Amino acid sequence: MTSDTPRRSGLRGFGHAGPSPWTDLDRPPLDAAALRRDLLVPGGLWTGLDVVDETGSTNTDLAARARDGAPQGAVLVAEAQRTGRGRLERQWTAPARSGLFLSVLLRPDGVPVERYGWLPILVGVAAASTLSRVAEVEVGLKWPNDLQVGIDGAERKLGGILTELSGGAVVAGLGVNVSLRASELPVPTAASLVLAGAAVTDRSTLLRALLREFAGLYREWTDAAGDPHASGLLSAYADRCTTLGREVRVLLPGDRELAGEAVAIDGDGRLVVRTPDGSRRPVGAGDVVHVRPEPR
């Protein structure tokens, strides 16, 4: 070696030819081993937890495991998703390590299948409650499954939930924008915890708290055989639902539309809309547009 030959320190990023995983110091990777130590406890809901650098969709991957007979309690977290999905096959994209992108596998013993529709609502309540408490940002739930925050007086979407049946199990996916910057927003109506002024944005802290909160609520719900009244789930959701008491337009399948006031969530998780003629119409699926400011 001559004196003109550049020296390499052997450390990635200091003369090493390989790429550094720390391309964004504000977005450190999750520590899977530490998460397992804290969350995989005897008698607990969570039985396995994997963190992958990138995948197409955590829901798709976990649904395949469910078909192969994977047990309840598997958690799959991705630092980035290439083909993350929302409702109605909408795409969910975000920079690597900018949010929480995860799916969980559930097999609700003792709960009738007709009550499985409450699971996305349960995920929403757990997420909104956790983020409001830990991040100190008030998070609401737009029916049926959007997480919302207020920024500069406007309602913005913080995250979403997608559940699907596979192999007799329910796979519940959740995406939450954590450190997304204004220049990275996919649409102007999106938001992140950082943009909402959150006190805590450490993803490991948020993930631990969220999974623990969900496990507790899930146990109460399954102990009540999925009954939304006996478990308290219906009232907990109604307390956080930003849609209730609002004038709404519901875009229904088949290019139909229903307009009126959102007055209740019924025992099947449907949104009840009171139309101008005074009739009450339950809606099980559809896109909701809030057309009146939130009540003060």
C-alpha positions in Angstrom: 0.0 0.0 0.0 1.4 3.4 -0.9 0.9 6.7 0.9 -1.4 7.7 -1.9 -3.8 4.8 -1.3 -6.9 5.9 0.6 -7.4 4.1 3.9 -10.7 2.4 4.8 -11.8 2.3 8.4 -13.9 -0.8 7.9 -16.9 1.0 9.2 -19.9 1.3 7.0 -20.2 4.9 5.8 -16.6 5.8 6.7 -14.7 4.6 3.6 -16.7 1.3 3.4 -18.1 0.5 0.0 -21.4 -0.8 1.3 -24.5 1.4 1.7 -25.3 2.7 5.2 -28.6 1.6 6.8 -28.6 5.0 8.6 -29.6 7.1 5.6 -32.1 9.0 7.7 -31.0 9.5 11.3 -34.5 10.6 12.3 -35.8 7.2 11.3 -33.9 4.5 13.1 -34.9 0.8 12.4 -36.9 -1.2 14.8 -35.2 -3.6 17.1 -37.0 -6.9 16.6 -35.2 -8.8 19.4 -36.0 -6.1 21.9 -39.7 -6.0 20.8 -39.9 -9.8 21.2 -38.4 -9.6 24.7 -41.0 -7.1 25.8 -44.1 -8.4 24.0 -43.9 -12.2 23.7 -44.7 -13.1 27.3 -46.2 -16.3 28.8 -49.9 -16.3 28.6 -50.0 -13.2 26.4 -51.8 -12.8 23.1 -48.6 -12.3 21.0 -46.8 -15.5 20.0 -44.4 -14.3 17.3 -43.1 -11.0 16.0 -41.1 -10.4 12.9 -39.7 -7.2 11.4 -38.8 -7.2 7.7 -36.9 -4.4 5.9 -39.4 -4.5 3.0 -42.3 -6.5 1.6 -45.2 -6.1 -0.7 -47.9 -6.2 1.9 -47.8 -7.4 5.5 -51.5 -8.4 5.1 -50.8 -10.5 2.1 -47.8 -12.2 3.8 -49.6 -12.9 7.0 -52.7 -14.2 5.1 -50.5 -16.8 3.5 -49.2 -17.9 6.9 -52.8 -18.1 8.1 -53.7 -20.5 5.3 -50.7 -22.6 6.3 -52.2 -22.9 9.8 -50.1 -20.2 11.7 -51.3 -19.7 15.2 -53.0 -16.7 16.7 -50.8 -13.9 17.8 -48.4 -13.6 15.0 -47.2 -10.0 14.3 -45.5 -8.9 11.1 -44.0 -5.4 10.8 -42.5 -4.0 7.7 -40.1 -1.0 7.6 -41.4 -0.4 4.1 -44.2 -1.8 1.9 -44.2 -1.7 -1.9 -47.8 -2.6 -2.4 -49.5 -1.7 0.9 -53.3 -1.8 0.6 -56.2 0.2 2.0 -59.9 -0.2 1.6 -61.3 -0.6 -1.9 -57.8 -1.7 -3.1 -56.3 1.8 -2.6 -52.6 1.9 -2.5 -50.7 2.9 0.7 -47.2 4.1 0.2 -44.7 5.9 2.5 -40.9 6.2 2.8 -39.1 3.5 4.7 -39.2 3.7 8.5 -41.6 6.7 8.4 -44.5 4.9 10.1 -45.9 1.8 11.6 -46.9 -0.7 9.0 -48.0 -4.0 10.5 -50.5 -6.9 10.5 -51.6 -9.3 13.2 -53.1 -12.7 12.9 -56.2 -13.4 15.1 -58.3 -16.5 15.7 -61.1 -15.3 18.0 -62.2 -18.5 19.8 -65.7 -18.4 21.1 -66.7 -15.4 18.9 -69.4 -16.0 16.2 -68.1 -15.2 12.7 -70.8 -12.6 12.2 -69.1 -10.5 14.9 -65.7 -10.6 13.2 -66.7 -7.3 11.6 -66.0 -5.6 14.9 -62.3 -6.3 14.7 -61.3 -3.3 12.5 -63.2 -1.2 14.9 -61.3 -2.8 17.8 -58.0 -2.1 16.1 -59.1 1.5 15.5 -60.1 2.0 19.2 -56.8 0.5 20.4 -54.8 2.7 18.0 -56.6 5.9 18.6 -56.5 5.4 22.4 -52.8 4.6 22.4 -51.7 7.4 20.2 -53.8 9.9 22.0 -52.3 8.8 25.4 -48.7 8.2 24.4 -48.1 10.7 21.6 -50.4 13.3 23.3 -52.3 14.0 20.1 -56.0 13.7 20.0 -56.8 11.0 17.5 -60.4 10.4 16.3 -62.0 7.6 14.2 -63.8 8.4 11.0 -66.3 5.6 10.2 -65.5 2.9 9.4 -61.7 2.7 9.8 -59.7 5.9 9.3 -57.5 7.5 12.0 -57.8 11.3 12.0 -56.0 14.2 13.6 -56.7 17.9 13.4 -54.1 20.2 11.8 -54.7 23.9 11.4 -58.4 23.4 11.9 -58.7 20.7 9.2 -59.3 17.0 9.6 -56.5 15.0 8.1 -55.9 11.2 7.7 -53.3 9.8 10.0 -53.7 6.1 9.2 -56.0 3.3 8.2 -57.0 -0.3 8.9 -57.7 -3.2 6.6 -59.0 -6.7 7.8 -59.5 -9.8 5.8 -60.4 -13.5 6.4 -57.8 -16.1 5.5 -57.5 -19.7 6.6 -60.3 -19.3 9.2 -58.3 -16.4 10.8 -58.6 -12.7 10.6 -55.6 -10.7 9.5 -55.8 -7.1 10.6 -53.5 -4.6 9.0 -52.7 -1.1 10.4 -50.7 1.7 8.9 -49.9 4.9 10.8 -47.9 7.8 9.5 -45.3 8.8 12.2 -42.5 11.0 10.8 -43.9 11.8 7.4 -42.9 15.3 6.4 -45.1 17.8 4.6 -43.1 17.3 1.3 -43.7 13.5 1.6 -47.5 13.5 2.0 -49.1 11.4 -0.7 -52.2 13.7 -0.7 -52.8 17.1 1.0 -55.4 15.5 3.3 -52.9 13.1 4.8 -51.1 13.7 8.1 -48.5 12.3 10.4 -47.8 12.4 14.1 -44.8 14.8 13.5 -47.0 17.2 11.6 -49.7 17.0 14.3 -47.1 18.1 17.0 -46.8 14.7 18.8 -44.9 14.6 22.0 -43.6 11.1 21.3 -42.7 9.8 17.8 -40.4 6.9 18.7 -41.9 4.0 16.7 -40.7 1.3 19.2 -42.4 3.0 22.1 -45.6 3.5 20.1 -45.6 -0.1 18.8 -45.2 -1.6 22.2 -47.9 0.5 23.7 -50.3 -0.2 20.8 -49.9 -4.0 20.9 -50.3 -4.1 24.6 -53.5 -1.9 24.4 -54.9 -4.1 21.7 -54.2 -7.3 23.6 -56.1 -6.0 26.6 -59.1 -4.8 24.6 -59.1 -8.0 22.5 -59.3 -10.2 25.6 -62.3 -8.2 26.9 -64.0 -8.5 23.6 -63.4 -12.3 23.2 -64.4 -12.9 26.9 -67.7 -11.3 26.0 -68.0 -13.6 22.9 -67.5 -10.5 20.7 -70.6 -8.7 22.0 -69.9 -5.0 21.4 -72.2 -3.9 24.2 -71.1 -6.3 26.9 -67.4 -5.7 26.1 -67.8 -1.9 26.0 -66.4 -1.7 22.4 -69.4 0.0 20.9 -69.4 2.8 23.5 -65.6 3.2 23.2 -65.9 3.6 19.5 -68.8 6.0 19.6 -66.8 8.2 22.0 -64.0 8.6 19.5 -66.0 8.5 16.3 -65.7 11.9 14.5 -68.5 11.0 12.1 -71.4 10.9 14.6 -73.4 14.1 14.8 -72.2 15.2 11.4 -74.0 15.8 8.1 -72.5 13.2 5.7 -72.6 12.0 2.2 -72.0 8.2 1.9 -70.8 7.0 -1.4 -72.3 3.5 -1.8 -71.4 0.7 -4.1 -73.0 1.0 -7.5 -72.4 4.7 -7.7 -75.2 5.4 -5.3 -75.2 8.1 -2.6 -76.9 8.6 0.7 -77.1 12.0 2.4 -78.2 12.9 5.9 -77.0 13.1 9.5 -74.9 10.3 11.1 -76.8 9.6 14.3 -75.5 6.2 15.6 -73.5 3.1 15.3 -75.7 0.1 15.5 -75.0 -3.3 17.1 -73.6 -4.6 13.8 -71.1 -1.8 13.5 -73.0 -0.1 10.8 -73.4 3.7 10.5 -77.0 4.8 10.9 -77.8 7.9 8.8 -81.0 9.9 9.3 -82.2 11.1 5.9 -84.1 14.4 5.4 -87.4 12.6 5.4 -86.7 11.3 8.9 -86.0 7.7 8.1 -82.9 5.9 9.6 -80.8 4.0 7.1 -78.0 1.6 8.3 -74.9 1.6 6.1 -72.5 -1.4 6.2 -70.0 -0.2 3.6 -69.2 3.0 1.8 -67.0 6.0 1.7 -68.1 8.8 4.1 -67.6 12.5 3.4 -68.1 14.9 6.3 -70.0 17.9 4.9 -70.6 19.8 8.1 -67.9 21.1 10.5 -67.3 19.1 13.6 -69.7 20.1 16.4 -68.1 22.4 19.1 
